[in-house]
Amino acid sequence: MHLTSAPHLLPITSLLAGLFLLLAPRVVSFAVAVYLIFVGLLGLNAIYHIVK
């Protein structure tokens, strides 16, 4: 299945993301922090098997 509208979505998405970053940098920082903590916990769990 080909999505012919996909090339048009990338510039619009990046423009909206850029505007969101300008308007709400605190929300983005919070989302990045939550993501990094989640990935870190998953990585530690993979090494040490904290949660089975």
mmCIF file as Biopython writes it, N, C-alpha, C and O atoms, coordinates in Angstrom:
data_model
#
loop_
_atom_site.group_PDB
_atom_site.id
_atom_site.type_symbol
_atom_site.label_atom_id
_atom_site.label_alt_id
_atom_site.label_comp_id
_atom_site.label_asym_id
_atom_site.label_entity_id
_atom_site.label_seq_id
_atom_site.pdbx_PDB_ins_code
_atom_site.Cartn_x
_atom_site.Cartn_y
_atom_site.Cartn_z
_atom_site.occupancy
_atom_site.B_iso_or_equiv
_atom_site.auth_seq_id
_atom_site.auth_asym_id
_atom_site.pdbx_PDB_model_num
ATOM 1   N N  . MET A ? 1  ? 0.840  -1.174  0.000  1.0 0.0 1  A 1 
ATOM 2   C CA . MET A ? 1  ? 0.000  0.000   0.000  1.0 0.0 1  A 1 
ATOM 3   C C  . MET A ? 1  ? 0.888  1.241   0.000  1.0 0.0 1  A 1 
ATOM 4   O O  . MET A ? 1  ? 1.805  1.360   0.813  1.0 0.0 1  A 1 
ATOM 5   N N  . HIS A ? 2  ? 0.613  2.143   -0.899 1.0 0.0 2  A 1 
ATOM 6   C CA . HIS A ? 2  ? 1.364  3.391   -0.993 1.0 0.0 2  A 1 
ATOM 7   C C  . HIS A ? 2  ? 0.544  4.533   -0.428 1.0 0.0 2  A 1 
ATOM 8   O O  . HIS A ? 2  ? -0.642 4.685   -0.722 1.0 0.0 2  A 1 
ATOM 9   N N  . LEU A ? 3  ? 1.205  5.325   0.386  1.0 0.0 3  A 1 
ATOM 10  C CA . LEU A ? 3  ? 0.560  6.538   0.884  1.0 0.0 3  A 1 
ATOM 11  C C  . LEU A ? 3  ? 1.111  7.715   0.102  1.0 0.0 3  A 1 
ATOM 12  O O  . LEU A ? 3  ? 2.262  8.111   0.283  1.0 0.0 3  A 1 
ATOM 13  N N  . THR A ? 4  ? 0.295  8.262   -0.753 1.0 0.0 4  A 1 
ATOM 14  C CA . THR A ? 4  ? 0.771  9.352   -1.596 1.0 0.0 4  A 1 
ATOM 15  C C  . THR A ? 4  ? 0.819  10.672  -0.840 1.0 0.0 4  A 1 
ATOM 16  O O  . THR A ? 4  ? 1.481  11.610  -1.285 1.0 0.0 4  A 1 
ATOM 17  N N  . SER A ? 5  ? 0.127  10.764  0.300  1.0 0.0 5  A 1 
ATOM 18  C CA . SER A ? 5  ? 0.138  12.019  1.044  1.0 0.0 5  A 1 
ATOM 19  C C  . SER A ? 5  ? 1.278  12.072  2.056  1.0 0.0 5  A 1 
ATOM 20  O O  . SER A ? 5  ? 1.462  13.097  2.713  1.0 0.0 5  A 1 
ATOM 21  N N  . ALA A ? 6  ? 2.040  11.000  2.197  1.0 0.0 6  A 1 
ATOM 22  C CA . ALA A ? 6  ? 3.111  10.951  3.195  1.0 0.0 6  A 1 
ATOM 23  C C  . ALA A ? 6  ? 4.182  12.027  2.982  1.0 0.0 6  A 1 
ATOM 24  O O  . ALA A ? 6  ? 4.608  12.624  3.970  1.0 0.0 6  A 1 
ATOM 25  N N  . PRO A ? 7  ? 4.638  12.310  1.772  1.0 0.0 7  A 1 
ATOM 26  C CA . PRO A ? 7  ? 5.651  13.364  1.620  1.0 0.0 7  A 1 
ATOM 27  C C  . PRO A ? 7  ? 5.154  14.744  2.049  1.0 0.0 7  A 1 
ATOM 28  O O  . PRO A ? 7  ? 5.957  15.600  2.419  1.0 0.0 7  A 1 
ATOM 29  N N  . HIS A ? 8  ? 3.858  14.965  2.005  1.0 0.0 8  A 1 
ATOM 30  C CA . HIS A ? 8  ? 3.305  16.254  2.392  1.0 0.0 8  A 1 
ATOM 31  C C  . HIS A ? 8  ? 3.145  16.378  3.902  1.0 0.0 8  A 1 
ATOM 32  O O  . HIS A ? 8  ? 3.049  17.487  4.428  1.0 0.0 8  A 1 
ATOM 33  N N  . LEU A ? 9  ? 3.117  15.246  4.601  1.0 0.0 9  A 1 
ATOM 34  C CA . LEU A ? 9  ? 2.916  15.287  6.039  1.0 0.0 9  A 1 
ATOM 35  C C  . LEU A ? 9  ? 4.186  15.678  6.794  1.0 0.0 9  A 1 
ATOM 36  O O  . LEU A ? 9  ? 4.097  16.275  7.867  1.0 0.0 9  A 1 
ATOM 37  N N  . LEU A ? 10 ? 5.346  15.360  6.267  1.0 0.0 10 A 1 
ATOM 38  C CA . LEU A ? 10 ? 6.597  15.635  6.972  1.0 0.0 10 A 1 
ATOM 39  C C  . LEU A ? 10 ? 6.835  17.127  7.195  1.0 0.0 10 A 1 
ATOM 40  O O  . LEU A ? 10 ? 7.137  17.513  8.325  1.0 0.0 10 A 1 
ATOM 41  N N  . PRO A ? 11 ? 6.718  17.983  6.186  1.0 0.0 11 A 1 
ATOM 42  C CA . PRO A ? 11 ? 6.929  19.418  6.452  1.0 0.0 11 A 1 
ATOM 43  C C  . PRO A ? 11 ? 5.885  20.007  7.403  1.0 0.0 11 A 1 
ATOM 44  O O  . PRO A ? 11 ? 6.206  20.856  8.235  1.0 0.0 11 A 1 
ATOM 45  N N  . ILE A ? 12 ? 4.652  19.561  7.278  1.0 0.0 12 A 1 
ATOM 46  C CA . ILE A ? 12 ? 3.596  20.069  8.155  1.0 0.0 12 A 1 
ATOM 47  C C  . ILE A ? 12 ? 3.845  19.618  9.584  1.0 0.0 12 A 1 
ATOM 48  O O  . ILE A ? 12 ? 3.699  20.408  10.517 1.0 0.0 12 A 1 
ATOM 49  N N  . THR A ? 13 ? 4.222  18.351  9.769  1.0 0.0 13 A 1 
ATOM 50  C CA . THR A ? 13 ? 4.499  17.822  11.098 1.0 0.0 13 A 1 
ATOM 51  C C  . THR A ? 13 ? 5.693  18.520  11.727 1.0 0.0 13 A 1 
ATOM 52  O O  . THR A ? 13 ? 5.658  18.864  12.909 1.0 0.0 13 A 1 
ATOM 53  N N  . SER A ? 14 ? 6.736  18.730  10.961 1.0 0.0 14 A 1 
ATOM 54  C CA . SER A ? 14 ? 7.918  19.392  11.518 1.0 0.0 14 A 1 
ATOM 55  C C  . SER A ? 14 ? 7.620  20.856  11.849 1.0 0.0 14 A 1 
ATOM 56  O O  . SER A ? 14 ? 8.133  21.377  12.840 1.0 0.0 14 A 1 
ATOM 57  N N  . LEU A ? 15 ? 6.815  21.513  11.053 1.0 0.0 15 A 1 
ATOM 58  C CA . LEU A ? 15 ? 6.425  22.887  11.352 1.0 0.0 15 A 1 
ATOM 59  C C  . LEU A ? 15 ? 5.611  22.953  12.633 1.0 0.0 15 A 1 
ATOM 60  O O  . LEU A ? 15 ? 5.859  23.815  13.476 1.0 0.0 15 A 1 
ATOM 61  N N  . LEU A ? 16 ? 4.655  22.067  12.793 1.0 0.0 16 A 1 
ATOM 62  C CA . LEU A ? 16 ? 3.849  22.043  14.010 1.0 0.0 16 A 1 
ATOM 63  C C  . LEU A ? 16 ? 4.695  21.694  15.234 1.0 0.0 16 A 1 
ATOM 64  O O  . LEU A ? 16 ? 4.508  22.275  16.303 1.0 0.0 16 A 1 
ATOM 65  N N  . ALA A ? 17 ? 5.623  20.751  15.082 1.0 0.0 17 A 1 
ATOM 66  C CA . ALA A ? 17 ? 6.502  20.395  16.194 1.0 0.0 17 A 1 
ATOM 67  C C  . ALA A ? 17 ? 7.392  21.570  16.575 1.0 0.0 17 A 1 
ATOM 68  O O  . ALA A ? 17 ? 7.608  21.815  17.762 1.0 0.0 17 A 1 
ATOM 69  N N  . GLY A ? 18 ? 7.907  22.292  15.605 1.0 0.0 18 A 1 
ATOM 70  C CA . GLY A ? 18 ? 8.730  23.463  15.886 1.0 0.0 18 A 1 
ATOM 71  C C  . GLY A ? 18 ? 7.956  24.554  16.600 1.0 0.0 18 A 1 
ATOM 72  O O  . GLY A ? 18 ? 8.467  25.173  17.534 1.0 0.0 18 A 1 
ATOM 73  N N  . LEU A ? 19 ? 6.736  24.792  16.171 1.0 0.0 19 A 1 
ATOM 74  C CA . LEU A ? 19 ? 5.899  25.782  16.850 1.0 0.0 19 A 1 
ATOM 75  C C  . LEU A ? 19 ? 5.584  25.357  18.274 1.0 0.0 19 A 1 
ATOM 76  O O  . LEU A ? 19 ? 5.576  26.182  19.188 1.0 0.0 19 A 1 
ATOM 77  N N  . PHE A ? 20 ? 5.324  24.070  18.461 1.0 0.0 20 A 1 
ATOM 78  C CA . PHE A ? 20 ? 5.053  23.559  19.804 1.0 0.0 20 A 1 
ATOM 79  C C  . PHE A ? 20 ? 6.274  23.713  20.699 1.0 0.0 20 A 1 
ATOM 80  O O  . PHE A ? 20 ? 6.148  24.050  21.877 1.0 0.0 20 A 1 
ATOM 81  N N  . LEU A ? 21 ? 7.464  23.464  20.138 1.0 0.0 21 A 1 
ATOM 82  C CA . LEU A ? 21 ? 8.691  23.647  20.918 1.0 0.0 21 A 1 
ATOM 83  C C  . LEU A ? 21 ? 8.881  25.106  21.328 1.0 0.0 21 A 1 
ATOM 84  O O  . LEU A ? 21 ? 9.352  25.384  22.432 1.0 0.0 21 A 1 
ATOM 85  N N  . LEU A ? 22 ? 8.527  26.017  20.466 1.0 0.0 22 A 1 
ATOM 86  C CA . LEU A ? 22 ? 8.653  27.431  20.801 1.0 0.0 22 A 1 
ATOM 87  C C  . LEU A ? 22 ? 7.633  27.868  21.845 1.0 0.0 22 A 1 
ATOM 88  O O  . LEU A ? 22 ? 7.936  28.687  22.713 1.0 0.0 22 A 1 
ATOM 89  N N  . LEU A ? 23 ? 6.434  27.325  21.760 1.0 0.0 23 A 1 
ATOM 90  C CA . LEU A ? 23 ? 5.361  27.764  22.642 1.0 0.0 23 A 1 
ATOM 91  C C  . LEU A ? 23 ? 5.371  27.061  24.001 1.0 0.0 23 A 1 
ATOM 92  O O  . LEU A ? 23 ? 4.976  27.653  25.006 1.0 0.0 23 A 1 
ATOM 93  N N  . ALA A ? 24 ? 5.819  25.806  24.038 1.0 0.0 24 A 1 
ATOM 94  C CA . ALA A ? 24 ? 5.743  25.044  25.287 1.0 0.0 24 A 1 
ATOM 95  C C  . ALA A ? 24 ? 7.028  24.256  25.535 1.0 0.0 24 A 1 
ATOM 96  O O  . ALA A ? 24 ? 6.993  23.026  25.555 1.0 0.0 24 A 1 
ATOM 97  N N  . PRO A ? 25 ? 8.158  24.931  25.725 1.0 0.0 25 A 1 
ATOM 98  C CA . PRO A ? 25 ? 9.406  24.189  25.926 1.0 0.0 25 A 1 
ATOM 99  C C  . PRO A ? 25 ? 9.424  23.415  27.237 1.0 0.0 25 A 1 
ATOM 100 O O  . PRO A ? 25 ? 10.108 22.398  27.346 1.0 0.0 25 A 1 
ATOM 101 N N  . ARG A ? 26 ? 8.677  23.888  28.237 1.0 0.0 26 A 1 
ATOM 102 C CA . ARG A ? 26 ? 8.651  23.190  29.521 1.0 0.0 26 A 1 
ATOM 103 C C  . ARG A ? 26 ? 7.964  21.827  29.384 1.0 0.0 26 A 1 
ATOM 104 O O  . ARG A ? 26 ? 8.408  20.848  29.983 1.0 0.0 26 A 1 
ATOM 105 N N  . VAL A ? 27 ? 6.901  21.762  28.613 1.0 0.0 27 A 1 
ATOM 106 C CA . VAL A ? 27 ? 6.190  20.501  28.397 1.0 0.0 27 A 1 
ATOM 107 C C  . VAL A ? 27 ? 7.094  19.515  27.655 1.0 0.0 27 A 1 
ATOM 108 O O  . VAL A ? 27 ? 7.118  18.326  27.970 1.0 0.0 27 A 1 
ATOM 109 N N  . VAL A ? 28 ? 7.828  20.017  26.676 1.0 0.0 28 A 1 
ATOM 110 C CA . VAL A ? 28 ? 8.721  19.162  25.902 1.0 0.0 28 A 1 
ATOM 111 C C  . VAL A ? 28 ? 9.852  18.651  26.787 1.0 0.0 28 A 1 
ATOM 112 O O  . VAL A ? 28 ? 10.229 17.483  26.692 1.0 0.0 28 A 1 
ATOM 113 N N  . SER A ? 29 ? 10.393 19.505  27.641 1.0 0.0 29 A 1 
ATOM 114 C CA . SER A ? 29 ? 11.446 19.070  28.556 1.0 0.0 29 A 1 
ATOM 115 C C  . SER A ? 29 ? 10.932 17.986  29.493 1.0 0.0 29 A 1 
ATOM 116 O O  . SER A ? 29 ? 11.635 17.013  29.766 1.0 0.0 29 A 1 
ATOM 117 N N  . PHE A ? 30 ? 9.723  18.151  29.980 1.0 0.0 30 A 1 
ATOM 118 C CA . PHE A ? 30 ? 9.126  17.147  30.854 1.0 0.0 30 A 1 
ATOM 119 C C  . PHE A ? 30 ? 8.934  15.823  30.119 1.0 0.0 30 A 1 
ATOM 120 O O  . PHE A ? 30 ? 9.217  14.761  30.672 1.0 0.0 30 A 1 
ATOM 121 N N  . ALA A ? 31 ? 8.454  15.879  28.871 1.0 0.0 31 A 1 
ATOM 122 C CA . ALA A ? 31 ? 8.235  14.665  28.090 1.0 0.0 31 A 1 
ATOM 123 C C  . ALA A ? 31 ? 9.559  13.956  27.808 1.0 0.0 31 A 1 
ATOM 124 O O  . ALA A ? 31 ? 9.628  12.729  27.870 1.0 0.0 31 A 1 
ATOM 125 N N  . VAL A ? 32 ? 10.594 14.708  27.503 1.0 0.0 32 A 1 
ATOM 126 C CA . VAL A ? 32 ? 11.907 14.110  27.251 1.0 0.0 32 A 1 
ATOM 127 C C  . VAL A ? 32 ? 12.453 13.491  28.525 1.0 0.0 32 A 1 
ATOM 128 O O  . VAL A ? 32 ? 13.036 12.408  28.480 1.0 0.0 32 A 1 
ATOM 129 N N  . ALA A ? 33 ? 12.276 14.153  29.661 1.0 0.0 33 A 1 
ATOM 130 C CA . ALA A ? 33 ? 12.753 13.604  30.929 1.0 0.0 33 A 1 
ATOM 131 C C  . ALA A ? 33 ? 12.040 12.299  31.269 1.0 0.0 33 A 1 
ATOM 132 O O  . ALA A ? 33 ? 12.679 11.342  31.705 1.0 0.0 33 A 1 
ATOM 133 N N  . VAL A ? 34 ? 10.738 12.250  31.075 1.0 0.0 34 A 1 
ATOM 134 C CA . VAL A ? 34 ? 9.974  11.025  31.341 1.0 0.0 34 A 1 
ATOM 135 C C  . VAL A ? 34 ? 10.433 9.907   30.406 1.0 0.0 34 A 1 
ATOM 136 O O  . VAL A ? 34 ? 10.579 8.760   30.830 1.0 0.0 34 A 1 
ATOM 137 N N  . TYR A ? 35 ? 10.657 10.237  29.157 1.0 0.0 35 A 1 
ATOM 138 C CA . TYR A ? 35 ? 11.126 9.241   28.191 1.0 0.0 35 A 1 
ATOM 139 C C  . TYR A ? 35 ? 12.497 8.690   28.594 1.0 0.0 35 A 1 
ATOM 140 O O  . TYR A ? 35 ? 12.713 7.479   28.554 1.0 0.0 35 A 1 
ATOM 141 N N  . LEU A ? 36 ? 13.414 9.562   28.978 1.0 0.0 36 A 1 
ATOM 142 C CA . LEU A ? 36 ? 14.754 9.113   29.351 1.0 0.0 36 A 1 
ATOM 143 C C  . LEU A ? 36 ? 14.722 8.251   30.611 1.0 0.0 36 A 1 
ATOM 144 O O  . LEU A ? 36 ? 15.452 7.264   30.699 1.0 0.0 36 A 1 
ATOM 145 N N  . ILE A ? 37 ? 13.894 8.605   31.579 1.0 0.0 37 A 1 
ATOM 146 C CA . ILE A ? 37 ? 13.770 7.787   32.782 1.0 0.0 37 A 1 
ATOM 147 C C  . ILE A ? 37 ? 13.196 6.424   32.428 1.0 0.0 37 A 1 
ATOM 148 O O  . ILE A ? 37 ? 13.672 5.406   32.931 1.0 0.0 37 A 1 
ATOM 149 N N  . PHE A ? 38 ? 12.194 6.388   31.581 1.0 0.0 38 A 1 
ATOM 150 C CA . PHE A ? 38 ? 11.570 5.126   31.172 1.0 0.0 38 A 1 
ATOM 151 C C  . PHE A ? 38 ? 12.567 4.233   30.442 1.0 0.0 38 A 1 
ATOM 152 O O  . PHE A ? 38 ? 12.655 3.039   30.728 1.0 0.0 38 A 1 
ATOM 153 N N  . VAL A ? 39 ? 13.309 4.796   29.513 1.0 0.0 39 A 1 
ATOM 154 C CA . VAL A ? 39 ? 14.296 4.023   28.760 1.0 0.0 39 A 1 
ATOM 155 C C  . VAL A ? 39 ? 15.415 3.542   29.685 1.0 0.0 39 A 1 
ATOM 156 O O  . VAL A ? 39 ? 15.901 2.419   29.544 1.0 0.0 39 A 1 
ATOM 157 N N  . GLY A ? 40 ? 15.817 4.383   30.621 1.0 0.0 40 A 1 
ATOM 158 C CA . GLY A ? 40 ? 16.840 3.988   31.581 1.0 0.0 40 A 1 
ATOM 159 C C  . GLY A ? 40 ? 16.383 2.835   32.453 1.0 0.0 40 A 1 
ATOM 160 O O  . GLY A ? 40 ? 17.143 1.900   32.705 1.0 0.0 40 A 1 
ATOM 161 N N  . LEU A ? 41 ? 15.135 2.900   32.918 1.0 0.0 41 A 1 
ATOM 162 C CA . LEU A ? 41 ? 14.607 1.808   33.733 1.0 0.0 41 A 1 
ATOM 163 C C  . LEU A ? 41 ? 14.487 0.515   32.931 1.0 0.0 41 A 1 
ATOM 164 O O  . LEU A ? 41 ? 14.759 -0.568  33.448 1.0 0.0 41 A 1 
ATOM 165 N N  . LEU A ? 42 ? 14.084 0.630   31.684 1.0 0.0 42 A 1 
ATOM 166 C CA . LEU A ? 42 ? 14.028 -0.563  30.841 1.0 0.0 42 A 1 
ATOM 167 C C  . LEU A ? 42 ? 15.412 -1.164  30.634 1.0 0.0 42 A 1 
ATOM 168 O O  . LEU A ? 42 ? 15.574 -2.384  30.654 1.0 0.0 42 A 1 
ATOM 169 N N  . GLY A ? 43 ? 16.406 -0.309  30.435 1.0 0.0 43 A 1 
ATOM 170 C CA . GLY A ? 43 ? 17.768 -0.780  30.253 1.0 0.0 43 A 1 
ATOM 171 C C  . GLY A ? 43 ? 18.313 -1.455  31.501 1.0 0.0 43 A 1 
ATOM 172 O O  . GLY A ? 43 ? 18.945 -2.508  31.414 1.0 0.0 43 A 1 
ATOM 173 N N  . LEU A ? 44 ? 18.072 -0.858  32.658 1.0 0.0 44 A 1 
ATOM 174 C CA . LEU A ? 44 ? 18.498 -1.471  33.911 1.0 0.0 44 A 1 
ATOM 175 C C  . LEU A ? 44 ? 17.796 -2.789  34.170 1.0 0.0 44 A 1 
ATOM 176 O O  . LEU A ? 44 ? 18.396 -3.739  34.673 1.0 0.0 44 A 1 
ATOM 177 N N  . ASN A ? 45 ? 16.518 -2.837  33.821 1.0 0.0 45 A 1 
ATOM 178 C CA . ASN A ? 45 ? 15.773 -4.076  33.987 1.0 0.0 45 A 1 
ATOM 179 C C  . ASN A ? 45 ? 16.313 -5.164  33.065 1.0 0.0 45 A 1 
ATOM 180 O O  . ASN A ? 45 ? 16.323 -6.338  33.435 1.0 0.0 45 A 1 
ATOM 181 N N  . ALA A ? 46 ? 16.755 -4.792  31.885 1.0 0.0 46 A 1 
ATOM 182 C CA . ALA A ? 46 ? 17.318 -5.785  30.966 1.0 0.0 46 A 1 
ATOM 183 C C  . ALA A ? 46 ? 18.631 -6.344  31.500 1.0 0.0 46 A 1 
ATOM 184 O O  . ALA A ? 46 ? 18.958 -7.506  31.260 1.0 0.0 46 A 1 
ATOM 185 N N  . ILE A ? 47 ? 19.387 -5.517  32.228 1.0 0.0 47 A 1 
ATOM 186 C CA . ILE A ? 47 ? 20.670 -5.967  32.757 1.0 0.0 47 A 1 
ATOM 187 C C  . ILE A ? 47 ? 20.492 -6.732  34.062 1.0 0.0 47 A 1 
ATOM 188 O O  . ILE A ? 47 ? 21.030 -7.828  34.223 1.0 0.0 47 A 1 
ATOM 189 N N  . TYR A ? 48 ? 19.742 -6.157  34.987 1.0 0.0 48 A 1 
ATOM 190 C CA . TYR A ? 48 ? 19.675 -6.701  36.338 1.0 0.0 48 A 1 
ATOM 191 C C  . TYR A ? 48 ? 18.408 -7.483  36.640 1.0 0.0 48 A 1 
ATOM 192 O O  . TYR A ? 48 ? 18.310 -8.078  37.714 1.0 0.0 48 A 1 
ATOM 193 N N  . HIS A ? 49 ? 17.428 -7.507  35.731 1.0 0.0 49 A 1 
ATOM 194 C CA . HIS A ? 49 ? 16.175 -8.255  35.898 1.0 0.0 49 A 1 
ATOM 195 C C  . HIS A ? 49 ? 15.476 -7.875  37.194 1.0 0.0 49 A 1 
ATOM 196 O O  . HIS A ? 49 ? 15.151 -8.741  38.007 1.0 0.0 49 A 1 
ATOM 197 N N  . ILE A ? 50 ? 15.248 -6.592  37.387 1.0 0.0 50 A 1 
ATOM 198 C CA . ILE A ? 50 ? 14.582 -6.090  38.586 1.0 0.0 50 A 1 
ATOM 199 C C  . ILE A ? 50 ? 13.136 -6.571  38.627 1.0 0.0 50 A 1 
ATOM 200 O O  . ILE A ? 50 ? 12.672 -7.072  39.651 1.0 0.0 50 A 1 
ATOM 201 N N  . VAL A ? 51 ? 12.434 -6.418  37.523 1.0 0.0 51 A 1 
ATOM 202 C CA . VAL A ? 51 ? 11.045 -6.854  37.408 1.0 0.0 51 A 1 
ATOM 203 C C  . VAL A ? 51 ? 11.005 -7.979  36.395 1.0 0.0 51 A 1 
ATOM 204 O O  . VAL A ? 51 ? 11.520 -7.850  35.284 1.0 0.0 51 A 1 
ATOM 205 N N  . LYS A ? 52 ? 10.385 -9.090  36.789 1.0 0.0 52 A 1 
ATOM 206 C CA . LYS A ? 52 ? 10.352 -10.242 35.874 1.0 0.0 52 A 1 
ATOM 207 C C  . LYS A ? 52 ? 9.110  -10.310 35.066 1.0 0.0 52 A 1 
ATOM 208 O O  . LYS A ? 52 ? 8.948  -11.224 34.258 1.0 0.0 52 A 1 
#
